[in-house]
Amino acid sequence: MFWAFGQCLQAFHTCRHVLCIKGTPLCGKYQGMLLTAVALDANDFSIPVACAVVEGETKESWLWFLRNLERAVVHQSDVCIIHDYKRELIDAVEDLLKYQYRQWRKSESRWCMEDLAENFFAYFGDKKLLLIFKKLCQQKRRHKFGKIWKELDELTSTYMAEKERGASGKMQQESVKHVVAELEAQSPCNQHDSVKDGKEEDHADDTKGKITKFSDWISLKPKEKWSLAYDRDGARYGIMGSDIADVYKNDPVLKGITCLPLSAIVEVTFLRLVKYFENTSAAANKAIGNPSINFPERVQVDMNSKMQKSETHTLTYMYTDEKNARGEVLDRKFTVKGRKREVTVHLKSEYTRSMNKSEGSTVEKTVTCSCSKPQLLHKPCSHVIAICCKIGVSSATLQWRTHHWGELGRPPRVAGGGGSTPTYTSACCSAVLCFRVQKARGRTVEASNRYIRERLKGYVRP
């Protein structure tokens, strides 16, 4: 069973184009798996865009869920899917992205840092190494990424060597006990068997010893899948998966629903979402009337902090690199010096001449910084803000998908909402429902499907 509520689909239109895919087992009367696609708004509040209940966490179930999700989220073409490091889920995502007629033409897939960190800890088993690995995943600058990688290689190599020596000493003690037992038994048959067992143990140790450091463990995992520094085109918007690692335990909408009946899961999530959007709409309307607030709360706090930090930067060198035939500046390069380092900022302008001479030309400005933050997070760093303040350019005019940060928290207007105030009530919410009929204990699940439809009939438009 797959469902997606209309208000969540509309909200995702103004979210960062990232969907975090999670799954958890149901603990109620009906066994199975609850699959969820979660988006994060500008305040990093999680929004369940779509959910599904399937019989098990298999490749076929994941692929069925992803294809229904793609049909529901039809207005995006560059969606990034962040998912756990599980073979069946990886295979399902790869099949989806290889499909010739898919709707998400520019979609990417990335791995959840928290899930990969669990695999790292399961192998190396050291919390200090785990923290360094997470630091490596979240590092934005590639030269620092290389330094942390080298440090992690040295530490894991030392750790594995000590672990191997400890295991070797333990094996020697067990070997001595084994030899004493053989001498006491004095059985040729038993001696022959013990030699054979010893060879098998040595062979097993050689197999485990192939991975001696971090580089050996991570070698087959592409950097762009798990590291922020190598995230191509900033597809994940800096979302590493930490915010949704425990989404079924901490999220106000999804918390505690796994033990409910199927119909109650749908109804409870719906009513909680209605409450969330009512609160968000009220907060947004209040902020719209305040001229000092240009972004949602969390982004505004971040921008204010960067504005203060930008005041400590100095422009040590500035020159114009390139002009077009009409003398318009196409590329400007700046060197910004902060407290700890120097960075280079490129401000590029692209002029488009209008067919109507009276309208003149339009300009589109893009910016890159050697600190990598604008490219990876799609929002300005303190260096860019310092440049904008110096040359009198508003940072809001730069093209880095700012609408994903500025518009969310101000929900899209809904037909019938009344006046200019966007509202989300139970009367204006539509839903996408998709049911996969299957055999379950000698009968189909169509009866429960009809029950859910009846329960939602009062406030879901067909």
Secondary structure by P-SEA (a helix, b strand, c coil): cbbbbaaaaaaaaacccbbbbbbbbbccccbbbbbbbbbbccccccccccccccccccaaaaaaaaaaaaaaaccccbbbbbbcccaaaaaaaaaaaacccccccbbbbbbcaaaaaaaaaaacccaaaaaaaaaaaacccaaaaaaaaaaaaaaaaaaaaaaaaaaaaaaaaaaaaaaaaaaaaccaaaaaaaaaaaaaaaaaaaaaaccccccccccccccccccccccccccccccccccccccccccccccccccccaaaaaaaaaaaaaaaaaaaaaaaaaaaacccccccaaaaaaaaaaaaaaaaccccbbbbccccccccccbbbbbbbcccbbbbbbbbbbbbbbccccccbbbbbbbbbccccccccccccaaaaaaaaaacccccccccccccccccccccccccccccbbbbccccbbbbbbbbbbbcccccaaaaaaaaaaaacccccc
